[in-house]
Amino acid sequence: MRLPDVAWLDLPTGPLAYRRGGTGRPLLLIHGWGGSSRYWMGAFVTLAGCRDVIAIDLPGFGSSPPPRGSASLADLTAITIAAADALGLETLSLAGHSLGAGVALMFAAAQPERVRRLALVSFGLPRTPNEEALFAGLHVQLSANAALWAPWLTMWSPWVAAVRPWNQLLWTTPPLPVLLTAQAVYSAAEVPFAALALGVADMATMDLRVAVEAASSAGDPAVAVAARDLTVPALVLSGREDQIFPPSTATALARVLPNGGLVLFDRCGHVPMAECPAPFYTAMGAFLTL
Protein backbone atom coordinates (compact mmCIF):
# COMPACT_ATOMS: atom_id res chain seq x y z
CA MET A 1 0.00 0.00 0.00
CA ARG A 2 1.38 3.42 -0.91
CA LEU A 3 1.24 6.42 1.37
CA PRO A 4 -2.24 8.00 1.06
CA ASP A 5 -2.52 11.41 -0.55
CA VAL A 6 -2.87 14.52 1.61
CA ALA A 7 -6.41 15.65 2.45
CA TRP A 8 -7.44 18.79 4.31
CA LEU A 9 -9.47 19.89 7.31
CA ASP A 10 -10.67 23.48 7.68
CA LEU A 11 -10.23 24.27 11.37
CA PRO A 12 -10.70 27.61 13.18
CA THR A 13 -6.92 27.81 13.59
CA GLY A 14 -6.33 27.24 9.87
CA PRO A 15 -6.07 24.39 7.35
CA LEU A 16 -4.71 21.08 8.63
CA ALA A 17 -3.28 18.36 6.37
CA TYR A 18 -3.79 14.67 7.05
CA ARG A 19 -3.52 11.24 5.42
CA ARG A 20 -6.07 8.46 5.86
CA GLY A 21 -6.27 4.84 4.81
CA GLY A 22 -7.51 1.45 5.97
CA THR A 23 -10.62 0.09 7.65
CA GLY A 24 -11.52 -0.69 11.23
CA ARG A 25 -11.36 1.21 14.50
CA PRO A 26 -9.74 4.65 14.08
CA LEU A 27 -6.10 5.17 15.02
CA LEU A 28 -4.88 8.77 15.08
CA LEU A 29 -1.10 9.20 14.65
CA ILE A 30 0.79 12.33 15.70
CA HIS A 31 4.36 12.92 14.53
CA GLY A 32 7.17 14.54 16.49
CA TRP A 33 9.07 17.84 16.29
CA GLY A 34 10.41 18.38 12.78
CA GLY A 35 8.39 15.46 11.38
CA SER A 36 5.20 14.97 9.39
CA SER A 37 2.55 12.36 8.65
CA ARG A 38 5.08 10.69 6.35
CA TYR A 39 6.87 9.34 9.45
CA TRP A 40 4.00 6.87 9.81
CA MET A 41 4.33 5.26 6.37
CA GLY A 42 4.85 1.87 8.02
CA ALA A 43 1.51 2.16 9.83
CA PHE A 44 -0.33 2.39 6.52
CA VAL A 45 1.52 -0.72 5.36
CA THR A 46 1.12 -2.86 8.48
CA LEU A 47 -1.99 -1.64 10.31
CA ALA A 48 -4.38 -0.40 7.63
CA GLY A 49 -5.81 -3.90 7.18
CA CYS A 50 -7.42 -3.73 10.62
CA ARG A 51 -7.34 -0.01 11.47
CA ASP A 52 -8.67 3.24 10.04
CA VAL A 53 -5.23 4.88 10.11
CA ILE A 54 -5.19 8.69 10.21
CA ALA A 55 -1.92 10.64 10.38
CA ILE A 56 -2.02 14.41 10.75
CA ASP A 57 0.52 17.10 9.93
CA LEU A 58 0.61 19.30 13.00
CA PRO A 59 0.28 23.00 12.10
CA GLY A 60 3.57 24.39 10.85
CA PHE A 61 4.90 20.93 9.97
CA GLY A 62 4.67 18.85 6.81
CA SER A 63 2.02 20.26 4.47
CA SER A 64 0.11 22.17 7.17
CA PRO A 65 0.63 25.94 7.35
CA PRO A 66 1.34 27.51 10.74
CA PRO A 67 -1.70 28.11 12.97
CA ARG A 68 -3.32 31.51 13.31
CA GLY A 69 -2.47 31.40 17.01
CA SER A 70 0.48 30.06 18.95
CA ALA A 71 1.79 26.49 18.88
CA SER A 72 2.44 25.58 22.50
CA LEU A 73 1.77 22.05 23.71
CA ALA A 74 -1.67 23.11 24.94
CA ASP A 75 -2.44 24.74 21.58
CA LEU A 76 -1.30 21.70 19.58
CA THR A 77 -3.41 19.47 21.82
CA ALA A 78 -6.50 21.63 21.30
CA ILE A 79 -5.93 21.62 17.53
CA THR A 80 -5.57 17.83 17.51
CA ILE A 81 -8.81 17.44 19.46
CA ALA A 82 -10.49 19.79 16.99
CA ALA A 83 -9.16 17.64 14.14
CA ALA A 84 -10.61 14.50 15.73
CA ASP A 85 -13.93 16.33 16.09
CA ALA A 86 -13.88 17.42 12.44
CA LEU A 87 -13.12 13.84 11.37
CA GLY A 88 -16.09 12.58 13.38
CA LEU A 89 -14.00 10.31 15.62
CA GLU A 90 -16.19 9.65 18.63
CA THR A 91 -13.75 7.07 20.05
CA LEU A 92 -10.22 6.36 18.88
CA SER A 93 -6.78 5.07 19.77
CA LEU A 94 -3.85 7.46 19.78
CA ALA A 95 -0.16 7.08 19.01
CA GLY A 96 2.34 9.91 19.21
CA HIS A 97 6.08 10.19 18.64
CA SER A 98 8.26 12.48 20.79
CA LEU A 99 6.48 15.88 20.78
CA GLY A 100 3.48 14.08 19.30
CA ALA A 101 3.49 11.73 22.29
CA GLY A 102 3.13 14.75 24.56
CA VAL A 103 0.18 15.92 22.47
CA ALA A 104 -1.38 12.43 22.55
CA LEU A 105 -0.91 12.19 26.32
CA MET A 106 -2.54 15.57 26.91
CA PHE A 107 -5.41 14.63 24.53
CA ALA A 108 -6.04 11.39 26.48
CA ALA A 109 -5.89 13.22 29.81
CA ALA A 110 -8.37 15.85 28.62
CA GLN A 111 -10.85 13.36 27.09
CA PRO A 112 -10.18 9.93 28.60
CA GLU A 113 -13.67 8.65 27.82
CA ARG A 114 -12.91 9.07 24.13
CA VAL A 115 -9.53 7.30 23.95
CA ARG A 116 -9.40 3.48 23.89
CA ARG A 117 -5.62 3.00 23.93
CA LEU A 118 -2.56 5.24 23.95
CA ALA A 119 0.87 4.48 22.47
CA LEU A 120 3.67 6.87 23.50
CA VAL A 121 6.77 6.54 21.31
CA SER A 122 10.24 7.89 22.16
CA PHE A 123 9.00 9.95 25.08
CA GLY A 124 9.76 10.17 28.77
CA LEU A 125 9.60 12.05 32.04
CA PRO A 126 12.24 13.46 34.40
CA ARG A 127 13.72 10.73 36.57
CA THR A 128 14.09 12.55 39.90
CA PRO A 129 12.41 15.49 41.68
CA ASN A 130 15.55 17.58 41.14
CA GLU A 131 15.51 16.79 37.41
CA GLU A 132 11.81 17.64 37.26
CA ALA A 133 12.46 21.04 38.87
CA LEU A 134 15.37 21.67 36.47
CA PHE A 135 13.25 20.90 33.42
CA ALA A 136 10.36 22.99 34.75
CA GLY A 137 12.72 25.93 34.93
CA LEU A 138 13.94 25.20 31.42
CA HIS A 139 10.33 25.18 30.21
CA VAL A 140 9.73 28.64 31.69
CA GLN A 141 12.85 29.98 29.99
CA LEU A 142 12.03 28.39 26.64
CA SER A 143 8.46 29.70 26.75
CA ALA A 144 9.68 33.22 27.49
CA ASN A 145 12.18 33.05 24.63
CA ALA A 146 9.48 31.74 22.27
CA ALA A 147 7.17 34.64 23.14
CA LEU A 148 10.03 37.10 22.61
CA TRP A 149 11.06 35.68 19.24
CA ALA A 150 7.60 34.89 17.81
CA PRO A 151 6.95 38.34 16.22
CA TRP A 152 10.38 38.39 14.58
CA LEU A 153 10.09 34.84 13.26
CA THR A 154 6.66 35.66 11.85
CA MET A 155 8.08 38.72 10.12
CA TRP A 156 10.92 36.67 8.58
CA SER A 157 8.64 33.81 7.49
CA PRO A 158 8.16 34.99 3.85
CA TRP A 159 11.92 35.01 3.29
CA VAL A 160 12.35 31.67 5.02
CA ALA A 161 9.59 30.19 2.84
CA ALA A 162 11.26 31.54 -0.28
CA VAL A 163 14.52 29.68 0.40
CA ARG A 164 12.88 26.54 1.80
CA PRO A 165 13.12 24.55 -1.47
CA TRP A 166 16.84 25.30 -1.63
CA ASN A 167 17.25 24.22 2.01
CA GLN A 168 15.51 20.96 1.25
CA LEU A 169 17.74 20.36 -1.75
CA LEU A 170 20.87 21.12 0.26
CA TRP A 171 19.92 19.15 3.36
CA THR A 172 18.96 16.03 1.39
CA THR A 173 22.20 15.95 -0.62
CA PRO A 174 24.50 13.09 0.49
CA PRO A 175 26.08 12.80 2.98
CA LEU A 176 24.14 15.49 4.89
CA PRO A 177 21.10 13.31 5.78
CA VAL A 178 23.43 10.83 7.47
CA LEU A 179 25.29 13.57 9.35
CA LEU A 180 22.14 15.46 10.39
CA THR A 181 20.40 12.38 11.76
CA ALA A 182 23.40 11.00 13.63
CA GLN A 183 22.05 12.06 17.04
CA ALA A 184 18.54 10.77 16.35
CA VAL A 185 19.22 7.23 15.10
CA TYR A 186 21.45 4.56 16.58
CA SER A 187 23.08 3.51 13.28
CA ALA A 188 22.44 5.55 10.15
CA ALA A 189 24.03 2.77 8.12
CA GLU A 190 21.17 0.45 9.12
CA VAL A 191 18.41 2.87 8.05
CA PRO A 192 17.56 3.24 4.33
CA PHE A 193 18.97 6.48 2.97
CA ALA A 194 15.54 7.41 1.58
CA ALA A 195 14.09 7.33 5.11
CA LEU A 196 16.89 9.55 6.43
CA ALA A 197 16.41 11.99 3.56
CA LEU A 198 12.64 12.07 4.14
CA GLY A 199 13.15 12.99 7.78
CA VAL A 200 15.64 15.72 6.96
CA ALA A 201 13.36 17.11 4.23
CA ASP A 202 10.49 17.35 6.71
CA MET A 203 12.72 19.16 9.19
CA ALA A 204 13.76 21.65 6.52
CA THR A 205 10.12 22.57 5.82
CA MET A 206 8.88 23.28 9.35
CA ASP A 207 7.83 26.81 10.20
CA LEU A 208 10.44 28.53 12.37
CA ARG A 209 7.99 30.20 14.75
CA VAL A 210 6.10 26.97 15.28
CA ALA A 211 9.37 25.06 15.72
CA VAL A 212 10.46 27.41 18.53
CA GLU A 213 7.05 27.48 20.22
CA ALA A 214 6.62 23.70 20.03
CA ALA A 215 10.13 23.13 21.39
CA SER A 216 9.23 25.26 24.41
CA SER A 217 6.97 22.39 25.56
CA ALA A 218 10.10 20.60 26.83
CA GLY A 219 9.82 20.15 30.59
CA ASP A 220 6.20 21.33 30.79
CA PRO A 221 5.06 20.20 34.29
CA ALA A 222 1.54 19.67 32.94
CA VAL A 223 2.74 16.53 31.16
CA ALA A 224 3.80 14.79 34.38
CA VAL A 225 0.55 15.78 36.07
CA ALA A 226 -1.46 14.39 33.14
CA ALA A 227 0.55 11.15 33.15
CA ARG A 228 -0.06 10.51 36.85
CA ASP A 229 -3.82 11.02 36.47
CA LEU A 230 -4.22 9.09 33.22
CA THR A 231 -6.81 6.31 33.22
CA VAL A 232 -6.38 5.16 29.61
CA PRO A 233 -4.37 1.94 28.97
CA ALA A 234 -1.00 3.11 27.67
CA LEU A 235 2.18 1.61 26.24
CA VAL A 236 5.57 3.35 26.10
CA LEU A 237 7.79 2.25 23.19
CA SER A 238 11.38 3.46 23.04
CA GLY A 239 14.85 2.65 21.76
CA ARG A 240 17.52 1.53 24.19
CA GLU A 241 20.00 3.90 22.49
CA ASP A 242 17.73 6.93 22.30
CA GLN A 243 19.88 9.99 23.07
CA ILE A 244 16.99 12.48 23.08
CA PHE A 245 14.70 10.62 25.51
CA PRO A 246 17.00 8.01 27.09
CA PRO A 247 15.38 4.70 28.09
CA SER A 248 15.58 5.65 31.77
CA THR A 249 13.16 8.54 31.06
CA ALA A 250 10.83 6.18 29.17
CA THR A 251 10.97 3.83 32.18
CA ALA A 252 10.12 6.74 34.48
CA LEU A 253 7.09 7.54 32.32
CA ALA A 254 5.88 3.92 32.28
CA ARG A 255 6.19 3.72 36.09
CA VAL A 256 4.09 6.85 36.57
CA LEU A 257 1.29 5.77 34.24
CA PRO A 258 -1.39 3.95 36.30
CA ASN A 259 -2.14 1.59 33.38
CA GLY A 260 1.20 1.74 31.60
CA GLY A 261 3.52 -0.78 29.99
CA LEU A 262 6.98 -0.52 28.44
CA VAL A 263 8.72 -1.98 25.37
CA LEU A 264 12.40 -1.21 24.67
CA PHE A 265 14.01 -1.99 21.30
CA ASP A 266 17.66 -3.01 20.97
CA ARG A 267 19.98 -1.16 18.58
CA CYS A 268 17.42 1.61 18.23
CA GLY A 269 17.57 5.34 18.79
CA HIS A 270 14.85 7.99 18.69
CA VAL A 271 12.97 6.86 15.56
CA PRO A 272 11.88 3.22 16.00
CA MET A 273 9.34 3.39 13.16
CA ALA A 274 12.30 3.81 10.77
CA GLU A 275 15.06 1.99 12.67
CA CYS A 276 13.20 -1.21 13.61
CA PRO A 277 9.82 -1.01 11.84
CA ALA A 278 8.93 -4.71 12.02
CA PRO A 279 9.24 -5.18 15.82
CA PHE A 280 7.91 -1.68 16.45
CA TYR A 281 4.68 -2.08 14.48
CA THR A 282 4.26 -5.65 15.73
CA ALA A 283 4.40 -4.46 19.34
CA MET A 284 2.17 -1.45 18.78
CA GLY A 285 -0.33 -3.47 16.71
CA ALA A 286 -0.56 -6.17 19.38
CA PHE A 287 -1.19 -3.55 22.07
CA LEU A 288 -3.93 -1.88 20.05
CA THR A 289 -5.79 -5.15 19.53
CA LEU A 290 -5.99 -6.02 23.25
Secondary structure as GFF3:
##gff-version 3
##sequence-region A 1 290
A	DSSP	beta_strand	7	11	.	.	.	ID=ss1
A	DSSP	beta_strand	14	21	.	.	.	ID=ss2
A	DSSP	beta_strand	25	30	.	.	.	ID=ss3
A	DSSP	three_ten_helix	37	40	.	.	.	ID=ss4
A	DSSP	alpha_helix	41	46	.	.	.	ID=ss5
A	DSSP	beta_strand	51	56	.	.	.	ID=ss6
A	DSSP	alpha_helix	73	86	.	.	.	ID=ss7
A	DSSP	beta_strand	92	97	.	.	.	ID=ss8
A	DSSP	alpha_helix	99	110	.	.	.	ID=ss9
A	DSSP	three_ten_helix	112	114	.	.	.	ID=ss10
A	DSSP	beta_strand	115	121	.	.	.	ID=ss11
A	DSSP	alpha_helix	129	171	.	.	.	ID=ss12
A	DSSP	alpha_helix	176	180	.	.	.	ID=ss13
A	DSSP	three_ten_helix	188	190	.	.	.	ID=ss14
A	DSSP	alpha_helix	193	205	.	.	.	ID=ss15
A	DSSP	alpha_helix	208	215	.	.	.	ID=ss16
A	DSSP	alpha_helix	221	229	.	.	.	ID=ss17
A	DSSP	beta_strand	234	239	.	.	.	ID=ss18
A	DSSP	alpha_helix	247	256	.	.	.	ID=ss19
A	DSSP	beta_strand	260	265	.	.	.	ID=ss20
A	DSSP	alpha_helix	272	275	.	.	.	ID=ss21
A	DSSP	alpha_helix	277	289	.	.	.	ID=ss22
###
